[in-house]
């Protein structure tokens, strides 16, 4: 393979490994997804093992996870009994699936916990000393700040999930993003 092609493929594979790690997934998942995304053909587990330099067990386990997240699918290759895979190239479909099945749920769990915490604080305040009530008010204010943040996150996720697809480049280009360190006036 040409050196430039190899370098770009390896860069994408490494970059997706870092990105998946950042979002709490195994970096190996990102490496495997990157290898499949950059391949014009479906790849076998053996080929993936060679590309990402991981054990067959690790490749197999991470491929199962990628299948569960809708990031890859198994395909049939004529005259070959091995498992072959290809990447889902529609990134919007992947993002919405992950948001629906993971982030939406986690935000809901966080809101439920915060509601329970606020209710417990409000109920227990009457039996506290003056200094404990002061601390309880501080706790309640912090819990309410967190609730506001997670409610905003919930609204943002719902707005994102109701879109038919990703924003266009024109939409993105028209967003006014303030320079870093400067507040919007």
BAFI-3210 file (N, C-alpha, C; in Angstrom, 3 decimals, decimal comma, padded with zeros to 6 digits):
// residues 185
n [1|2|3|4|5|6|7|8|9|10|11|12|13|14|15|16|17|18|19|20|21|22|23|24|25|26|27|28|29|30|31|32|33|34|35|36|37|38|39|40|41|42|43|44|45|46|47|48|49|50|51|52|53|54|55|56|57|58|59|60|61|62|63|64|65|66|67|68|69|70|71|72|73|74|75|76|77|78|79|80|81|82|83|84|85|86|87|88|89|90|91|92|93|94|95|96|97|98|99|100|101|102|103|104|105|106|107|108|109|110|111|112|113|114|115|116|117|118|119|120|121|122|123|124|125|126|127|128|129|130|131|132|133|134|135|136|137|138|139|140|141|142|143|144|145|146|147|148|149|150|151|152|153|154|155|156|157|158|159|160|161|162|163|164|165|166|167|168|169|170|171|172|173|174|175|176|177|178|179|180|181|182|183|184|185]
n.u [000,848|000,482|002,495|001,299|-001,446|-001,491|-000,644|-002,751|-004,942|-004,098|-003,976|-006,673|-007,726|-006,341|-007,238|-010,033|-009,988|-009,074|-011,211|-013,416|-012,554|-012,596|-015,356|-016,068|-016,040|-014,408|-011,116|-010,301|-012,640|-013,031|-010,756|-011,290|-013,712|-012,773|-010,955|-012,732|-014,383|-012,616|-012,064|-012,762|-013,960|-015,700|-014,435|-012,741|-012,648|-010,050|-008,560|-009,101|-007,946|-005,249|-004,909|-005,444|-003,802|-004,529|-005,691|-007,516|-009,681|-010,155|-010,772|-013,057|-014,848|-015,076|-016,137|-018,651|-019,749|-019,696|-021,542|-023,882|-024,201|-024,904|-022,966|-021,497|-022,070|-022,688|-021,752|-022,370|-020,056|-019,501|-018,712|-017,158|-016,776|-016,135|-016,669|-017,592|-017,386|-018,834|-018,655|-021,090|-021,748|-023,234|-023,014|-024,772|-026,897|-025,644|-024,904|-027,428|-028,568|-026,869|-027,238|-029,986|-030,045|-028,219|-027,232|-029,650|-030,997|-029,175|-029,198|-031,837|-031,778|-029,984|-031,519|-033,679|-032,377|-031,437|-033,901|-034,907|-032,937|-033,329|-035,940|-035,554|-033,834|-035,516|-037,537|-036,122|-035,092|-036,502|-035,871|-033,293|-030,375|-029,688|-027,276|-026,995|-029,285|-028,586|-026,440|-027,911|-029,541|-027,583|-026,764|-029,176|-029,441|-027,263|-028,002|-030,313|-029,171|-027,764|-029,955|-031,182|-029,203|-029,161|-031,787|-031,747|-029,878|-031,400|-033,468|-031,945|-030,950|-033,361|-034,208|-032,156|-032,551|-034,976|-034,425|-034,202|-031,829|-028,266|-027,158|-026,846|-023,909|-024,172|-025,941|-024,290|-022,139|-023,360|-023,649|-022,925|-020,112|-018,578|-015,298|-012,767|-012,578|-013,733|-016,699|-019,996|-021,675]
n.v [-001,181|002,248|004,723|007,141|006,531|004,488|005,920|007,779|006,051|004,767|006,982|007,783|005,495|005,526|008,027|007,644|005,727|007,257|009,031|007,340|006,434|008,823|009,211|007,233|004,623|001,574|002,029|000,201|-000,434|001,872|001,731|-000,605|000,104|002,245|000,897|-000,667|001,326|002,658|000,732|-000,410|-002,815|-005,546|-006,842|-009,616|-011,182|-012,076|-010,416|-007,944|-008,321|-008,394|-005,792|-004,046|-005,033|-006,618|-009,166|-012,087|-012,650|-010,154|-008,613|-009,951|-009,661|-006,848|-006,350|-007,448|-005,633|-003,327|-004,102|-004,210|-001,495|-000,617|000,170|-001,404|-004,092|-007,529|-009,254|-011,385|-013,294|-014,655|-018,057|-018,281|-019,097|-017,648|-014,918|-011,781|-008,218|-004,939|-001,374|000,865|003,583|005,856|008,328|009,956|008,270|006,489|008,195|009,144|006,730|005,950|008,126|007,866|005,356|005,491|008,125|009,596|007,972|008,035|010,748|010,959|009,225|010,636|012,964|011,853|010,950|013,392|014,683|013,028|013,505|016,265|016,229|014,630|016,308|018,531|017,370|016,550|018,821|020,157|018,788|019,419|021,060|024,620|025,283|023,019|023,262|025,483|024,439|022,500|024,142|025,191|022,773|022,119|024,255|023,708|021,199|021,937|023,589|021,645|020,119|021,942|022,129|019,434|019,203|021,023|019,689|017,428|018,543|019,498|017,073|015,854|017,671|017,299|014,616|014,730|015,744|015,234|014,634|015,300|018,707|020,975|022,011|024,698|025,513|025,069|026,765|029,205|029,590|031,611|031,620|032,632|034,046|032,134|032,574|035,052|036,750|036,561|039,423]
n.w [000,000|-000,736|000,878|001,762|001,677|003,578|005,846|006,173|006,565|008,947|010,627|010,786|012,018|014,493|015,447|015,672|017,646|019,807|019,995|020,610|023,080|024,513|024,681|026,409|025,524|024,503|023,253|021,343|020,037|018,513|016,896|015,425|014,166|012,646|010,946|009,469|008,360|006,694|004,845|001,602|001,224|002,834|005,912|007,418|010,687|011,105|009,378|010,542|013,046|012,339|011,316|013,503|015,431|017,709|019,996|018,900|020,563|021,794|019,540|018,606|020,812|020,956|018,440|018,701|020,503|018,884|016,964|018,549|019,073|016,622|014,846|013,149|010,820|010,246|007,343|004,545|002,782|-000,292|-000,716|001,585|004,919|007,110|009,465|008,295|008,228|007,874|008,024|009,382|007,562|007,820|009,813|011,232|011,784|013,532|015,670|016,544|017,352|019,469|021,191|021,725|022,984|025,079|026,116|026,450|028,277|030,458|031,176|032,000|034,227|035,863|036,335|037,769|040,107|041,118|041,590|043,619|045,562|046,065|047,079|049,412|050,869|051,286|052,875|055,136|056,300|058,379|060,733|061,286|062,665|062,986|061,655|060,072|058,491|057,029|055,539|054,177|052,587|050,914|049,664|048,380|046,590|044,915|043,919|042,541|040,583|039,152|038,300|036,549|034,579|033,611|032,712|030,618|029,024|028,449|026,908|024,746|023,732|022,939|020,967|019,128|018,456|017,116|014,667|011,152|009,987|009,969|010,632|007,871|006,012|005,478|007,500|009,724|009,159|009,473|012,168|014,878|016,559|019,445|019,853|021,500|024,964|024,913|025,721|024,380|023,156]
ca.u [000,000|001,188|002,788|000,313|-002,689|-001,278|-000,581|-004,090|-005,753|-003,655|-004,344|-008,111|-007,914|-005,895|-008,124|-011,313|-009,713|-009,040|-012,561|-014,259|-012,073|-013,104|-016,781|-016,290|-016,026|-013,068|-010,392|-010,254|-013,858|-012,755|-009,777|-011,983|-014,645|-011,961|-010,441|-013,848|-014,830|-011,646|-011,938|-013,844|-014,543|-015,941|-013,220|-012,925|-012,046|-008,601|-007,997|-009,191|-006,937|-003,950|-004,862|-005,410|-002,807|-005,148|-005,987|-008,785|-010,719|-010,451|-011,440|-014,396|-015,653|-015,346|-017,016|-020,009|-020,198|-019,963|-022,814|-024,962|-024,365|-025,309|-021,860|-021,053|-022,992|-022,089|-022,158|-022,048|-019,139|-019,684|-017,689|-016,301|-017,580|-015,726|-017,508|-017,114|-018,099|-018,666|-019,023|-022,222|-021,088|-024,127|-022,650|-025,954|-027,635|-024,905|-025,002|-028,778|-028,786|-026,134|-027,918|-031,255|-029,905|-027,293|-027,233|-031,003|-031,261|-028,316|-029,704|-033,052|-031,361|-029,427|-032,631|-034,419|-031,561|-031,449|-035,236|-034,955|-032,071|-033,994|-037,076|-035,014|-033,350|-036,657|-038,230|-035,277|-034,647|-037,159|-035,259|-031,867|-029,952|-029,593|-026,106|-027,274|-030,261|-027,798|-025,744|-028,953|-029,914|-026,483|-026,895|-030,361|-029,121|-026,382|-028,812|-031,186|-028,325|-027,538|-031,226|-031,343|-028,277|-029,585|-033,027|-031,310|-029,281|-032,503|-034,121|-031,020|-030,944|-034,639|-034,172|-031,228|-033,147|-036,123|-033,930|-034,191|-030,439|-027,342|-027,281|-026,074|-022,725|-024,662|-026,431|-023,146|-021,350|-024,071|-023,647|-021,965|-019,400|-017,666|-013,898|-012,495|-012,171|-014,527|-018,137|-020,865|-022,355]
ca.v [000,000|003,526|005,260|008,155|005,823|003,795|006,930|008,331|005,000|004,592|008,192|007,690|004,419|006,047|009,121|007,096|005,084|008,322|009,575|006,394|006,452|010,063|009,051|006,152|003,324|001,019|002,527|-000,876|-000,282|002,926|001,222|-001,551|000,854|002,981|-000,047|-001,034|002,519|002,994|-000,371|-000,451|-004,161|-006,126|-007,448|-010,735|-010,987|-012,269|-009,197|-006,886|-008,639|-007,982|-004,333|-003,327|-005,699|-007,054|-010,596|-012,474|-012,518|-008,733|-008,180|-010,548|-009,031|-005,461|-006,367|-007,675|-004,350|-002,445|-004,551|-003,772|-000,047|-000,320|000,790|-002,352|-005,198|-008,720|-009,478|-012,693|-013,278|-015,888|-019,112|-018,124|-019,333|-016,729|-013,734|-010,547|-007,050|-003,637|-000,265|001,737|004,847|006,968|008,735|010,495|007,109|005,980|009,175|009,144|005,460|006,002|009,103|007,279|004,194|005,694|009,450|009,946|007,190|008,522|012,053|010,661|008,659|011,744|013,816|011,140|010,976|014,766|014,940|012,320|014,229|017,520|015,869|014,193|017,496|019,338|016,654|016,400|020,126|020,562|018,131|019,768|022,250|025,824|025,189|021,958|023,816|026,358|023,541|021,879|025,145|025,195|021,526|022,212|025,179|023,002|020,163|022,622|023,986|020,431|019,782|022,860|021,717|018,167|019,446|021,625|018,600|016,589|019,276|019,505|015,724|015,636|018,466|016,630|013,356|014,968|016,158|014,189|014,348|016,289|020,048|021,159|022,859|026,078|025,749|025,108|027,959|030,413|029,690|032,599|031,103|033,676|033,636|031,533|033,516|036,277|036,544|037,118|040,612]
ca.w [000,000|-000,801|002,211|002,125|001,966|004,856|006,914|006,378|007,171|010,331|011,358|011,049|012,993|015,800|015,842|016,124|018,930|020,819|020,118|021,351|024,458|025,092|024,957|027,363|024,883|024,350|022,077|020,332|019,232|017,538|015,925|014,542|013,342|011,677|009,941|008,584|007,647|005,650|003,893|000,606|001,251|004,153|006,465|008,339|012,010|010,946|008,781|011,556|014,059|011,790|011,151|014,785|016,287|018,956|020,008|018,288|021,591|021,936|018,310|018,586|021,853|020,571|017,271|019,216|021,045|017,749|016,378|019,450|018,923|015,248|014,124|012,121|010,581|009,678|005,952|004,012|001,642|-001,065|-000,634|002,759|006,114|008,172|009,679|007,690|008,730|007,227|008,899|009,063|007,211|008,144|011,166|011,892|012,286|014,696|016,762|017,100|018,052|020,739|022,052|022,165|023,862|026,184|026,723|026,881|029,499|031,542|031,609|032,765|035,523|036,651|036,777|038,821|041,324|041,625|042,148|044,908|046,502|046,446|047,939|050,706|051,581|051,724|053,950|056,324|056,794|059,634|061,897|061,323|063,426|062,150|060,764|059,089|057,532|056,143|054,609|053,346|051,572|049,936|048,898|047,543|045,491|043,982|043,272|041,586|039,448|038,370|037,649|035,415|033,529|033,015|031,963|029,365|028,236|027,991|025,819|023,606|023,156|022,250|019,733|018,223|017,996|016,238|013,349|010,124|009,654|010,538|010,049|006,643|006,160|005,498|008,872|010,628|008,849|009,896|013,626|015,369|017,725|019,929|019,998|022,783|025,995|024,828|025,888|023,356|023,676]
c.u [000,891|001,350|001,747|-001,023|-002,610|-001,314|-001,968|-004,989|-005,398|-004,031|-005,834|-008,379|-007,508|-006,849|-009,475|-011,150|-009,686|-010,439|-013,462|-013,838|-012,610|-014,571|-017,097|-016,403|-014,582|-012,374|-010,323|-011,501|-013,646|-011,778|-010,459|-012,954|-013,879|-011,424|-011,536|-014,314|-013,901|-011,474|-013,090|-014,561|-014,795|-014,656|-013,584|-012,311|-010,528|-007,942|-008,007|-008,149|-005,558|-003,833|-004,693|-004,440|-003,356|-005,461|-007,342|-009,931|-011,133|-011,208|-012,877|-015,324|-016,031|-016,232|-018,455|-020,586|-020,532|-021,269|-023,995|-025,240|-024,754|-024,216|-021,295|-022,144|-022,226|-022,622|-021,690|-021,134|-019,215|-018,459|-016,719|-017,167|-017,201|-016,701|-016,821|-017,993|-017,862|-019,178|-020,311|-021,601|-021,960|-023,898|-023,841|-026,767|-026,960|-025,086|-026,392|-029,066|-028,110|-026,816|-029,216|-031,051|-028,983|-027,463|-028,611|-031,332|-030,460|-028,762|-030,974|-032,741|-030,828|-030,539|-033,441|-033,669|-031,590|-032,807|-035,377|-034,122|-032,734|-035,159|-036,606|-034,523|-034,508|-037,388|-037,427|-034,911|-035,243|-036,523|-033,775|-031,616|-029,850|-028,418|-026,312|-028,295|-029,557|-027,066|-026,749|-029,415|-028,847|-026,571|-028,059|-030,109|-028,240|-027,136|-029,724|-030,413|-028,065|-028,811|-031,444|-030,444|-028,764|-030,915|-032,702|-030,698|-030,370|-033,217|-033,243|-030,990|-032,231|-034,696|-033,276|-031,865|-034,341|-035,703|-033,955|-032,769|-029,551|-027,577|-026,410|-024,844|-023,121|-025,172|-025,270|-022,343|-022,034|-024,119|-022,546|-021,341|-018,418|-016,240|-013,666|-011,994|-012,953|-015,988|-018,899|-021,584|-023,775]
c.v [001,239|004,087|006,286|007,504|005,136|004,788|007,499|007,293|004,834|005,791|008,171|006,633|004,889|007,118|008,629|006,327|006,103|008,879|008,623|006,343|007,683|009,928|007,835|004,765|002,836|001,625|001,479|-000,805|000,768|002,475|000,294|-000,833|001,622|002,086|-000,427|000,159|002,840|001,887|-000,344|-001,807|-004,586|-006,820|-008,581|-010,382|-011,131|-011,011|-008,054|-007,082|-008,165|-006,458|-003,626|-003,937|-006,021|-008,537|-010,865|-012,314|-011,051|-008,212|-008,690|-009,866|-007,595|-005,375|-006,607|-006,376|-003,377|-002,825|-004,079|-002,277|000,347|000,311|-000,097|-003,401|-006,340|-008,888|-010,858|-012,528|-014,652|-016,791|-018,942|-018,243|-018,398|-015,569|-012,527|-009,401|-005,853|-002,573|000,384|003,103|006,070|007,357|009,316|009,360|006,554|006,910|009,153|007,845|005,481|006,975|008,520|006,183|004,426|007,051|009,844|009,247|007,749|009,880|011,856|010,113|009,775|012,646|013,152|011,171|012,369|015,136|014,271|013,053|015,519|017,236|015,451|015,377|018,310|018,681|016,631|017,727|020,477|019,927|018,464|020,969|023,429|025,736|024,104|022,440|024,733|025,514|022,866|022,849|025,231|023,953|021,624|023,141|024,486|021,916|020,799|023,126|022,785|020,007|020,664|022,449|020,449|018,300|020,093|020,555|017,708|017,252|019,260|018,135|015,455|016,428|017,812|015,379|013,560|015,448|014,972|013,754|015,403|017,664|020,150|022,018|024,333|026,440|025,925|026,387|029,227|030,574|030,643|032,060|032,173|033,136|033,098|032,588|034,823|035,931|037,209|038,326|040,702]
c.w [000,000|000,613|002,670|002,478|003,329|006,026|007,218|007,046|008,650|011,206|011,722|012,119|014,387|016,328|016,344|017,433|020,061|021,063|020,907|022,816|025,186|025,496|025,817|026,769|024,794|023,124|020,963|019,450|018,142|016,476|014,920|013,613|012,257|010,575|008,955|007,751|006,481|004,609|002,891|000,588|002,687|004,605|007,421|009,694|011,927|010,386|009,800|012,647|013,596|011,710|012,487|015,793|017,678|018,851|019,366|019,289|021,754|020,715|018,295|019,598|021,464|019,334|017,702|019,778|019,912|017,049|017,231|019,304|017,504|014,417|013,026|011,932|009,934|008,254|005,505|002,803|000,984|-000,954|000,537|004,002|007,268|008,288|009,037|008,181|007,825|008,185|008,428|008,779|007,482|009,607|011,930|012,513|013,539|015,895|017,375|017,846|019,427|021,702|022,594|023,202|025,051|026,847|027,241|028,199|030,678|032,063|032,433|034,142|036,422|037,172|037,885|040,152|041,946|042,220|043,514|045,965|046,984|047,393|049,327|051,528|052,130|052,894|055,244|056,979|058,155|060,873|062,052|062,229|062,457|061,176|059,696|058,047|056,531|055,087|053,667|052,255|050,486|049,041|047,912|046,350|044,452|043,215|042,224|040,369|038,538|037,627|036,421|034,255|032,827|032,275|030,617|028,453|027,657|026,807|024,569|022,928|022,383|020,946|018,687|017,632|017,072|014,852|012,401|009,777|010,251|009,921|008,794|006,930|006,201|006,888|009,837|010,419|009,349|011,417|014,056|016,659|018,187|020,023|021,394|023,762|025,976|024,977|024,764|023,933|023,221]
res [x|x|x|x|x|x|x|x|x|x|x|x|x|x|x|x|x|x|x|x|x|x|x|x|x|x|x|x|x|x|x|x|x|x|x|x|x|x|x|x|x|x|x|x|x|x|x|x|x|x|x|x|x|x|x|x|x|x|x|x|x|x|x|x|x|x|x|x|x|x|x|x|x|x|x|x|x|x|x|x|x|x|x|x|x|x|x|x|x|x|x|x|x|x|x|x|x|x|x|x|x|x|x|x|x|x|x|x|x|x|x|x|x|x|x|x|x|x|x|x|x|x|x|x|x|x|x|x|x|x|x|x|x|x|x|x|x|x|x|x|x|x|x|x|x|x|x|x|x|x|x|x|x|x|x|x|x|x|x|x|x|x|x|x|x|x|x|x|x|x|x|x|x|x|x|x|x|x|x|x|x|x|x|x|x]
***
